[in-house]
């Protein structure tokens, strides 16, 4: 089977961002994983959701086709500490979003995660949405913060 062509920077970006978040000292002890952890969900967790992309048609540059893409990576911040105070849970979630923002601000290209065939141009928090709810499993008010990270990248 031939080697796969590089079609998007998304997997490399998400892998690098995950490692950067896991390495942040202020997130030590917080569950930071690639996808919803299911039955192993801890009181405070960060995980990725959907990725949606918009692709700009290729432009010929010499003998190579260059394509630019823009995509949104959903990052979920899920906080339920067992308290009866939803505002406390939301405040904790916003604090974690601040760590994500600092991580992106420190390196918006995530070290140009794509390697030589890809280039992350930049990334930032494009939007967020807070959803308070009662978590029967973890016993208390919870805050689910959906953060959308916008990424611009190109394939070389």
VEXVEX-78242 format. One record per residue: residue number from 1; x negated, y, z of N, C-alpha, C in turn. Coordinates in steps of 0.001 Angstrom, whole numbers, always signed. Layout:
BEGIN
@resi = NUM; nX = X; nY = Y; nZ = Z; caX = X; caY = Y; caZ = Z; cX = X; cY = Y; cZ = Z
...
END
This chain:
BEGIN
@resi = 1; nX = -847; nY = -1173; nZ = +0; caX = +0; caY = +0; caZ = +0; cX = -896; cY = +1240; cZ = +0
@resi = 2; nX = -611; nY = +2208; nZ = -860; caX = -1447; caY = +3411; caZ = -916; cX = -1296; cY = +4244; cZ = +353
@resi = 3; nX = -2325; nY = +5046; nZ = +626; caX = -2280; caY = +5941; caZ = +1786; cX = -1144; cY = +6938; cZ = +1594
@resi = 4; nX = -400; nY = +7252; nZ = +2659; caX = +713; caY = +8200; caZ = +2523; cX = +197; cY = +9605; cZ = +2236
@resi = 5; nX = +953; nY = +10331; nZ = +1436; caX = +629; caY = +11724; caZ = +1165; cX = +1028; cY = +12560; cZ = +2369
@resi = 6; nX = +344; nY = +13657; nZ = +2562; caX = +697; caY = +14582; caZ = +3634; cX = +1898; cY = +15392; cZ = +3160
@resi = 7; nX = +3033; nY = +15227; nZ = +3822; caX = +4256; caY = +15886; caZ = +3385; cX = +4736; cY = +16960; cZ = +4342
@resi = 8; nX = +4234; nY = +16973; nZ = +5567; caX = +4621; caY = +17977; caZ = +6552; cX = +3571; cY = +18042; cZ = +7654
@resi = 9; nX = +3517; nY = +19180; nZ = +8298; caX = +2612; caY = +19358; caZ = +9434; cX = +3302; cY = +19013; cZ = +10757
@resi = 10; nX = +4616; nY = +18737; nZ = +10727; caX = +5391; caY = +18574; caZ = +11967; cX = +4842; cY = +17501; cZ = +12915
@resi = 11; nX = +4549; nY = +16275; nZ = +12464; caX = +4054; caY = +15278; caZ = +13425; cX = +2751; cY = +15702; cZ = +14108
@resi = 12; nX = +1831; nY = +16267; nZ = +13343; caX = +560; caY = +16701; caZ = +13922; cX = +771; cY = +17847; cZ = +14904
@resi = 13; nX = +1634; nY = +18801; nZ = +14545; caX = +1907; caY = +19923; caZ = +15439; cX = +2521; cY = +19437; cZ = +16750
@resi = 14; nX = +3534; nY = +18561; nZ = +16655; caX = +4208; caY = +18074; caZ = +17856; cX = +3264; cY = +17259; cZ = +18743
@resi = 15; nX = +2421; nY = +16442; nZ = +18137; caX = +1456; caY = +15650; caZ = +18906; cX = +487; cY = +16555; cZ = +19662
@resi = 16; nX = -4; nY = +17569; nZ = +18990; caX = -955; caY = +18491; caZ = +19606; cX = -286; cY = +19343; cZ = +20675
@resi = 17; nX = +940; nY = +19816; nZ = +20412; caX = +1660; caY = +20609; caZ = +21408; cX = +1963; cY = +19767; cZ = +22644
@resi = 18; nX = +2360; nY = +18521; nZ = +22448; caX = +2628; caY = +17626; caZ = +23576; cX = +1385; cY = +17497; cZ = +24464
@resi = 19; nX = +244; nY = +17250; nZ = +23844; caX = -999; caY = +17115; caZ = +24612; cX = -1350; cY = +18413; cZ = +25339
@resi = 20; nX = -1124; nY = +19548; nZ = +24687; caX = -1424; caY = +20849; caZ = +25313; cX = -516; cY = +21094; cZ = +26517
@resi = 21; nX = +763; nY = +20742; nZ = +26394; caX = +1686; caY = +20904; caZ = +27523; cX = +1325; cY = +19966; cZ = +28664
@resi = 22; nX = +976; nY = +18732; nZ = +28351; caX = +599; caY = +17763; caZ = +29378; cX = -662; cY = +18194; cZ = +30123
@resi = 23; nX = -1509; nY = +18980; nZ = +29475; caX = -2762; caY = +19417; caZ = +30084; cX = -2615; cY = +20693; cZ = +30925
@resi = 24; nX = -1467; nY = +21347; nZ = +30871; caX = -1290; caY = +22603; caZ = +31614; cX = -1202; cY = +22333; cZ = +33112
@resi = 25; nX = -2066; nY = +22962; nZ = +33905; caX = -2066; caY = +22728; caZ = +35348; cX = -719; cY = +23006; cZ = +36024
@resi = 26; nX = -9; nY = +24036; nZ = +35572; caX = +1272; caY = +24379; caZ = +36197; cX = +2379; cY = +23377; cZ = +35873
@resi = 27; nX = +2132; nY = +22460; nZ = +34949; caX = +3121; caY = +21427; caZ = +34624; cX = +2722; cY = +20073; cZ = +35212
@resi = 28; nX = +1688; nY = +20050; nZ = +36019; caX = +1261; caY = +18803; caZ = +36658; cX = +2409; cY = +18268; cZ = +37515
@resi = 29; nX = +2675; nY = +16988; nZ = +37403; caX = +3755; caY = +16363; caZ = +38164; cX = +5101; cY = +16425; cZ = +37476
@resi = 30; nX = +5181; nY = +17159; nZ = +36373; caX = +6418; caY = +17251; caZ = +35594; cX = +6335; cY = +16233; cZ = +34464
@resi = 31; nX = +7424; nY = +15551; nZ = +34209; caX = +7469; caY = +14562; caZ = +33130; cX = +7478; cY = +15299; cZ = +31785
@resi = 32; nX = +6410; nY = +15186; nZ = +31031; caX = +6294; caY = +15806; caZ = +29707; cX = +6064; cY = +14676; cZ = +28718
@resi = 33; nX = +7084; nY = +14388; nZ = +27889; caX = +7048; caY = +13238; caZ = +26992; cX = +7551; cY = +13627; cZ = +25605
@resi = 34; nX = +7345; nY = +12742; nZ = +24645; caX = +7663; caY = +13060; caZ = +23250; cX = +9156; cY = +13032; cZ = +22929
@resi = 35; nX = +9938; nY = +12254; nZ = +23660; caX = +11366; caY = +12146; caZ = +23365; cX = +12140; cY = +11900; cZ = +24657
@resi = 36; nX = +13458; nY = +11974; nZ = +24603; caX = +14283; caY = +11790; caZ = +25793; cX = +13901; cY = +10486; cZ = +26492
@resi = 37; nX = +13564; nY = +10538; nZ = +27782; caX = +13055; caY = +9349; caZ = +28466; cX = +14111; cY = +8353; cZ = +28939
@resi = 38; nX = +15379; nY = +8617; nZ = +28711; caX = +16422; caY = +7650; caZ = +29075; cX = +16475; cY = +7374; cZ = +30558
@resi = 39; nX = +16453; nY = +6100; nZ = +30918; caX = +16585; caY = +5690; caZ = +32319; cX = +15416; cY = +6127; cZ = +33197
@resi = 40; nX = +14326; nY = +6526; nZ = +32600; caX = +13168; caY = +6943; caZ = +33396; cX = +13121; cY = +8461; cZ = +33590
@resi = 41; nX = +14216; nY = +9159; nZ = +33246; caX = +14281; caY = +10619; caZ = +33389; cX = +14039; cY = +11018; cZ = +34840
@resi = 42; nX = +13077; nY = +11902; nZ = +35044; caX = +12742; caY = +12392; caZ = +36385; cX = +13519; cY = +13682; cZ = +36673
@resi = 43; nX = +13442; nY = +14197; nZ = +37904; caX = +14166; caY = +15430; caZ = +38239; cX = +13797; cY = +16623; cZ = +37360
@resi = 44; nX = +12565; nY = +16680; nZ = +36899; caX = +12144; caY = +17754; caZ = +35996; cX = +11429; cY = +17105; cZ = +34816
@resi = 45; nX = +11930; nY = +17390; nZ = +33605; caX = +11361; caY = +16759; caZ = +32409; cX = +11328; cY = +17741; cZ = +31242
@resi = 46; nX = +10352; nY = +17546; nZ = +30387; caX = +10212; caY = +18289; caZ = +29136; cX = +10055; cY = +17252; cZ = +28037
@resi = 47; nX = +10860; nY = +17385; nZ = +26971; caX = +10768; caY = +16428; caZ = +25867; cX = +11236; cY = +17084; cZ = +24577
@resi = 48; nX = +10832; nY = +16492; nZ = +23451; caX = +11182; caY = +17025; caZ = +22134; cX = +12514; cY = +16469; cZ = +21657
@resi = 49; nX = +13207; nY = +17273; nZ = +20847; caX = +14448; caY = +16855; caZ = +20212; cX = +14269; cY = +16843; cZ = +18700
@resi = 50; nX = +15267; nY = +17368; nZ = +18009; caX = +15242; caY = +17389; caZ = +16538; cX = +14174; cY = +18332; cZ = +16001
@resi = 51; nX = +13791; nY = +18066; nZ = +14766; caX = +12956; caY = +18979; caZ = +13984; cX = +13677; cY = +19217; cZ = +12673
@resi = 52; nX = +13900; nY = +20488; nZ = +12340; caX = +14557; caY = +20831; caZ = +11081; cX = +13659; cY = +21772; cZ = +10290
@resi = 53; nX = +13621; nY = +21569; nZ = +8984; caX = +12672; caY = +22319; caZ = +8164; cX = +13342; cY = +22994; cZ = +6980
@resi = 54; nX = +12683; nY = +24069; nZ = +6552; caX = +12979; caY = +24742; caZ = +5295; cX = +11668; cY = +24750; cZ = +4523
@resi = 55; nX = +11714; nY = +24303; nZ = +3301; caX = +10496; caY = +24188; caZ = +2513; cX = +10563; cY = +25167; cZ = +1348
@resi = 56; nX = +9488; nY = +25915; nZ = +1175; caX = +9376; caY = +26837; caZ = +51; cX = +8845; cY = +26048; cZ = -1133
@resi = 57; nX = +9424; nY = +26240; nZ = -2324; caX = +8950; caY = +25494; caZ = -3500; cX = +7443; cY = +25655; cZ = -3705
@resi = 58; nX = +6811; nY = +24607; nZ = -4247; caX = +5359; caY = +24654; caZ = -4443; cX = +4938; cY = +25725; cZ = -5439
@resi = 59; nX = +3747; nY = +26231; nZ = -5219; caX = +3140; caY = +27201; caZ = -6116; cX = +1843; cY = +26586; cZ = -6609
@resi = 60; nX = +1649; nY = +26588; nZ = -7916; caX = +417; caY = +26030; caZ = -8470; cX = -743; cY = +26972; cZ = -8172
@resi = 61; nX = -1828; nY = +26407; nZ = -7687; caX = -3043; caY = +27172; caZ = -7429; cX = -4197; cY = +26335; cZ = -7969
@resi = 62; nX = -4603; nY = +26631; nZ = -9186; caX = -5628; caY = +25802; caZ = -9825; cX = -5027; cY = +24444; cZ = -10118
@resi = 63; nX = -5662; nY = +23409; nZ = -9623; caX = -5149; caY = +22064; caZ = -9875; cX = -4392; cY = +21495; cZ = -8675
@resi = 64; nX = -4241; nY = +22280; nZ = -7628; caX = -3576; caY = +21792; caZ = -6413; cX = -2230; cY = +22484; cZ = -6226
@resi = 65; nX = -1291; nY = +21758; nZ = -5670; caX = +13; caY = +22329; caZ = -5362; cX = +9; cY = +22732; cZ = -3888
@resi = 66; nX = +327; nY = +23993; nZ = -3637; caX = +408; caY = +24466; caZ = -2266; cX = +1876; cY = +24668; cZ = -1916
@resi = 67; nX = +2255; nY = +24142; nZ = -771; caX = +3646; caY = +24246; caZ = -333; cX = +3655; cY = +24843; cZ = +1064
@resi = 68; nX = +4579; nY = +25757; nZ = +1296; caX = +4713; caY = +26345; caZ = +2620; cX = +6000; cY = +25840; cZ = +3247
@resi = 69; nX = +5953; nY = +25566; nZ = +4541; caX = +7132; caY = +25086; caZ = +5245; cX = +7337; cY = +25891; cZ = +6520
@resi = 70; nX = +8593; nY = +26010; nZ = +6894; caX = +8979; caY = +26604; caZ = +8164; cX = +9888; cY = +25602; cZ = +8836
@resi = 71; nX = +9620; nY = +25297; nZ = +10094; caX = +10482; caY = +24347; caZ = +10778; cX = +10683; cY = +24740; cZ = +12236
@resi = 72; nX = +11780; nY = +24234; nZ = +12781; caX = +12112; caY = +24436; caZ = +14188; cX = +11931; cY = +23114; cZ = +14918
@resi = 73; nX = +11216; nY = +23153; nZ = +16014; caX = +11039; caY = +21992; caZ = +16879; cX = +11823; cY = +22268; cZ = +18157
@resi = 74; nX = +12793; nY = +21401; nZ = +18453; caX = +13536; caY = +21545; caZ = +19701; cX = +12703; cY = +20989; cZ = +20847
@resi = 75; nX = +12585; nY = +21781; nZ = +21903; caX = +11932; caY = +21347; caZ = +23129; cX = +12976; cY = +21476; cZ = +24234
@resi = 76; nX = +13273; nY = +20368; nZ = +24895; caX = +14253; caY = +20380; caZ = +25979; cX = +13543; cY = +20438; cZ = +27317
@resi = 77; nX = +14029; nY = +21326; nZ = +28169; caX = +13549; caY = +21437; caZ = +29544; cX = +14740; cY = +21090; cZ = +30415
@resi = 78; nX = +14639; nY = +19996; nZ = +31136; caX = +15758; caY = +19433; caZ = +31891; cX = +15393; cY = +19436; cZ = +33380
@resi = 79; nX = +16115; nY = +20238; nZ = +34168; caX = +15797; caY = +20392; caZ = +35587; cX = +17015; cY = +20030; cZ = +36424
@resi = 80; nX = +16848; nY = +19069; nZ = +37320; caX = +17869; caY = +18727; caZ = +38309; cX = +17152; cY = +18294; cZ = +39574
@resi = 81; nX = +17063; nY = +19190; nZ = +40526; caX = +16320; caY = +18887; caZ = +41753; cX = +17217; cY = +18396; cZ = +42887
@resi = 82; nX = +18480; nY = +18114; nZ = +42587; caX = +19387; caY = +17592; caZ = +43599; cX = +20045; cY = +18655; cZ = +44457
@resi = 83; nX = +19837; nY = +19930; nZ = +44122; caX = +20424; caY = +20992; caZ = +44938; cX = +21822; cY = +21346; cZ = +44427
@resi = 84; nX = +22500; nY = +22164; nZ = +45168; caX = +23820; caY = +22661; caZ = +44775; cX = +23739; cY = +24041; cZ = +44152
@resi = 85; nX = +22552; nY = +24461; nZ = +43758; caX = +22333; caY = +25809; caZ = +43252; cX = +21893; cY = +25755; cZ = +41787
@resi = 86; nX = +22836; nY = +26005; nZ = +40889; caX = +22527; caY = +25947; caZ = +39461; cX = +21545; cY = +27042; cZ = +39060
@resi = 87; nX = +21602; nY = +28192; nZ = +39755; caX = +20683; caY = +29276; caZ = +39410; cX = +19240; cY = +28914; cZ = +39752
@resi = 88; nX = +19047; nY = +28140; nZ = +40792; caX = +17707; caY = +27657; caZ = +41148; cX = +17184; cY = +26726; cZ = +40050
@resi = 89; nX = +18042; nY = +25839; nZ = +39563; caX = +17647; caY = +24931; caZ = +38474; cX = +17326; cY = +25717; cZ = +37209
@resi = 90; nX = +18160; nY = +26713; nZ = +36884; caX = +17899; caY = +27534; caZ = +35697; cX = +16590; cY = +28301; cZ = +35836
@resi = 91; nX = +16342; nY = +28864; nZ = +37008; caX = +15100; caY = +29618; caZ = +37219; cX = +13878; cY = +28720; cZ = +37014
@resi = 92; nX = +13964; nY = +27491; nZ = +37508; caX = +12855; caY = +26551; caZ = +37307; cX = +12665; cY = +26246; cZ = +35820
@resi = 93; nX = +13765; nY = +26076; nZ = +35095; caX = +13685; caY = +25807; caZ = +33655; cX = +13065; cY = +26989; cZ = +32907
@resi = 94; nX = +13459; nY = +28206; nZ = +33284; caX = +12879; caY = +29393; caZ = +32640; cX = +11381; cY = +29502; cZ = +32939
@resi = 95; nX = +10980; nY = +29112; nZ = +34138; caX = +9557; caY = +29115; caZ = +34471; cX = +8773; cY = +28157; cZ = +33591
@resi = 96; nX = +9353; nY = +26989; nZ = +33326; caX = +8693; caY = +26022; caZ = +32435; cX = +8657; cY = +26552; cZ = +31009
@resi = 97; nX = +9736; nY = +27243; nZ = +30584; caX = +9726; caY = +27858; caZ = +29258; cX = +8595; cY = +28888; cZ = +29167
@resi = 98; nX = +8324; nY = +29583; nZ = +30268; caX = +7203; caY = +30523; caZ = +30298; cX = +5875; cY = +29824; cZ = +30059
@resi = 99; nX = +5737; nY = +28615; nZ = +30597; caX = +4521; caY = +27827; caZ = +30351; cX = +4406; cY = +27448; cZ = +28874
@resi = 100; nX = +5527; nY = +27064; nZ = +28269; caX = +5535; caY = +26755; caZ = +26832; cX = +5136; cY = +27990; cZ = +26034
@resi = 101; nX = +5695; nY = +29144; nZ = +26400; caX = +5382; caY = +30392; caZ = +25713; cX = +3895; cY = +30727; cZ = +25846
@resi = 102; nX = +3345; nY = +30561; nZ = +27047; caX = +1915; caY = +30814; caZ = +27262; cX = +1056; cY = +29859; cZ = +26438
@resi = 103; nX = +1492; nY = +28610; nZ = +26348; caX = +766; caY = +27605; caZ = +25570; cX = +710; cY = +28018; cZ = +24092
@resi = 104; nX = +1847; nY = +28465; nZ = +23562; caX = +1893; caY = +28904; caZ = +22166; cX = +1107; cY = +30195; cZ = +21965
@resi = 105; nX = +1183; nY = +31104; nZ = +22930; caX = +461; caY = +32374; caZ = +22819; cX = -1052; cY = +32146; cZ = +22852
@resi = 106; nX = -1484; nY = +31174; nZ = +23633; caX = -2916; caY = +30880; caZ = +23733; cX = -3459; cY = +30301; cZ = +22431
@resi = 107; nX = -2628; nY = +29556; nZ = +21707; caX = -3068; caY = +28946; caZ = +20450; cX = -1849; cY = +28674; cZ = +19577
@resi = 108; nX = -1436; nY = +29672; nZ = +18822; caX = -237; caY = +29553; caZ = +17987; cX = -398; cY = +28536; cZ = +16869
@resi = 109; nX = -1635; nY = +28188; nZ = +16534; caX = -1861; caY = +27192; caZ = +15468; cX = -2079; cY = +25805; cZ = +16049
@resi = 110; nX = -2063; nY = +25684; nZ = +17364; caX = -2342; caY = +24423; caZ = +18058; cX = -3605; cY = +23775; cZ = +17487
@resi = 111; nX = -4655; nY = +24584; nZ = +17385; caX = -5948; caY = +24079; caZ = +16919; cX = -5898; cY = +23651; cZ = +15466
@resi = 112; nX = -4960; nY = +24229; nZ = +14721; caX = -4706; caY = +23790; caZ = +13353; cX = -4593; cY = +22285; cZ = +13302
@resi = 113; nX = -3560; nY = +21828; nZ = +13966; caX = -3293; caY = +20420; caZ = +14211; cX = -3294; cY = +19560; cZ = +12961
@resi = 114; nX = -3033; nY = +20146; nZ = +11819; caX = -2889; caY = +19335; caZ = +10626; cX = -4173; cY = +18848; cZ = +9991
@resi = 115; nX = -5308; nY = +19393; nZ = +10372; caX = -6556; caY = +18968; caZ = +9763; cX = -6781; cY = +19653; cZ = +8423
@resi = 116; nX = -7628; nY = +19069; nZ = +7601; caX = -8056; caY = +19742; caZ = +6372; cX = -6967; cY = +19841; cZ = +5313
@resi = 117; nX = -6003; nY = +18930; nZ = +5320; caX = -4966; caY = +18965; caZ = +4287; cX = -3795; cY = +19868; cZ = +4668
@resi = 118; nX = -3767; nY = +20331; nZ = +5918; caX = -2638; caY = +21110; caZ = +6401; cX = -3144; cY = +22305; cZ = +7192
@resi = 119; nX = -2319; nY = +23326; nZ = +7288; caX = -2696; caY = +24475; caZ = +8089; cX = -1463; cY = +25032; cZ = +8783
@resi = 120; nX = -1498; nY = +25073; nZ = +10113; caX = -464; caY = +25741; caZ = +10873; cX = -785; cY = +27229; cZ = +10810
@resi = 121; nX = +155; nY = +28031; nZ = +10350; caX = -76; caY = +29472; caZ = +10261; cX = +175; cY = +30111; cZ = +11622
@resi = 122; nX = +1344; nY = +29839; nZ = +12219; caX = +1653; caY = +30345; caZ = +13544; cX = +2880; cY = +29640; cZ = +14101
@resi = 123; nX = +3136; nY = +29873; nZ = +15390; caX = +4300; caY = +29290; caZ = +16052; cX = +4691; cY = +30179; cZ = +17226
@resi = 124; nX = +5979; nY = +30169; nZ = +17556; caX = +6484; caY = +31001; caZ = +18642; cX = +7862; cY = +30498; cZ = +19067
@resi = 125; nX = +8311; nY = +30936; nZ = +20232; caX = +9667; caY = +30606; caZ = +20665; cX = +10625; cY = +31487; cZ = +19885
@resi = 126; nX = +11477; nY = +30853; nZ = +19084; caX = +12410; caY = +31585; caZ = +18232; cX = +13745; cY = +31814; cZ = +18921
@resi = 127; nX = +14176; nY = +30870; nZ = +19754; caX = +15444; caY = +31020; caZ = +20463; cX = +15505; cY = +30025; cZ = +21609
@resi = 128; nX = +16459; nY = +30229; nZ = +22494; caX = +16697; caY = +29278; caZ = +23573; cX = +18163; cY = +29355; cZ = +23977
@resi = 129; nX = +18615; nY = +28286; nZ = +24589; caX = +20007; caY = +28180; caZ = +25036; cX = +20026; cY = +27408; cZ = +26355
@resi = 130; nX = +20712; nY = +27951; nZ = +27341; caX = +20805; caY = +27307; caZ = +28649; cX = +22171; cY = +26643; cZ = +28800
@resi = 131; nX = +22165; nY = +25406; nZ = +29306; caX = +23403; caY = +24660; caZ = +29524; cX = +23416; cY = +24111; cZ = +30954
@resi = 132; nX = +24072; nY = +24797; nZ = +31881; caX = +24190; caY = +24235; caZ = +33225; cX = +25206; cY = +23101; cZ = +33234
@resi = 133; nX = +24954; nY = +22078; nZ = +34054; caX = +25888; caY = +20957; caZ = +34150; cX = +25669; cY = +20224; cZ = +35474
@resi = 134; nX = +26645; nY = +19410; nZ = +35855; caX = +26501; caY = +18578; caZ = +37048; cX = +25963; cY = +17226; cZ = +36597
@resi = 135; nX = +24860; nY = +16817; nZ = +37204; caX = +24230; caY = +15538; caZ = +36865; cX = +24595; cY = +14518; cZ = +37934
@resi = 136; nX = +25491; nY = +13601; nZ = +37611; caX = +25933; caY = +12598; caZ = +38570; cX = +24830; cY = +11604; cZ = +38918
@resi = 137; nX = +23966; nY = +11302; nZ = +37959; caX = +22896; caY = +10334; caZ = +38193; cX = +21849; cY = +10885; cZ = +39153
@resi = 138; nX = +21441; nY = +12113; nZ = +38904; caX = +20395; caY = +12711; caZ = +39740; cX = +20986; cY = +13517; cZ = +40905
@resi = 139; nX = +22294; nY = +13532; nZ = +41025; caX = +22989; caY = +14106; caZ = +42182; cX = +22734; cY = +15592; cZ = +42381
@resi = 140; nX = +23336; nY = +16415; nZ = +41543; caX = +23242; caY = +17855; caZ = +41764; cX = +23422; cY = +18643; cZ = +40490
@resi = 141; nX = +23384; nY = +19958; nZ = +40653; caX = +23463; caY = +20832; caZ = +39501; cX = +22169; cY = +20728; cZ = +38704
@resi = 142; nX = +22308; nY = +20820; nZ = +37411; caX = +21148; caY = +20749; caZ = +36529; cX = +21213; cY = +21870; cZ = +35502
@resi = 143; nX = +20076; nY = +22171; nZ = +34934; caX = +19994; caY = +23130; caZ = +33832; cX = +19253; cY = +22449; cZ = +32693
@resi = 144; nX = +19884; nY = +22432; nZ = +31540; caX = +19244; caY = +21919; caZ = +30334; cX = +18972; cY = +23117; cZ = +29440
@resi = 145; nX = +17718; nY = +23385; nZ = +29213; caX = +17314; caY = +24521; caZ = +28397; cX = +16799; cY = +23981; cZ = +27071
@resi = 146; nX = +17499; nY = +24340; nZ = +25988; caX = +17036; caY = +23952; caZ = +24650; cX = +16265; cY = +25131; cZ = +24079
@resi = 147; nX = +14985; nY = +24904; nZ = +23822; caX = +14109; caY = +25938; caZ = +23286; cX = +13756; cY = +25551; cZ = +21858
@resi = 148; nX = +13884; nY = +26496; nZ = +20942; caX = +13501; caY = +26227; caZ = +19551; cX = +12181; cY = +26935; cZ = +19259
@resi = 149; nX = +11181; nY = +26136; nZ = +18921; caX = +9866; caY = +26656; caZ = +18553; cX = +9809; cY = +26714; cZ = +17031
@resi = 150; nX = +9581; nY = +27899; nZ = +16504; caX = +9463; caY = +28065; caZ = +15053; cX = +8003; cY = +27930; cZ = +14659
@resi = 151; nX = +7777; nY = +27178; nZ = +13594; caX = +6419; caY = +26937; caZ = +13092; cX = +6384; cY = +27284; cZ = +11608
@resi = 152; nX = +5359; nY = +28002; nZ = +11226; caX = +5099; caY = +28246; caZ = +9795; cX = +3795; cY = +27535; cZ = +9452
@resi = 153; nX = +3803; nY = +26824; nZ = +8344; caX = +2620; caY = +26047; caZ = +7966; cX = +2547; cY = +25912; cZ = +6454
@resi = 154; nX = +1387; nY = +25471; nZ = +5990; caX = +1233; caY = +25200; caZ = +4548; cX = +398; cY = +23953; cZ = +4377
@resi = 155; nX = +682; nY = +23271; nZ = +3304; caX = -147; caY = +22144; caZ = +2883; cX = -1115; cY = +22680; cZ = +1834
@resi = 156; nX = -2341; nY = +22266; nZ = +1961; caX = -3353; caY = +22790; caZ = +1013; cX = -3449; cY = +21935; cZ = -208
END
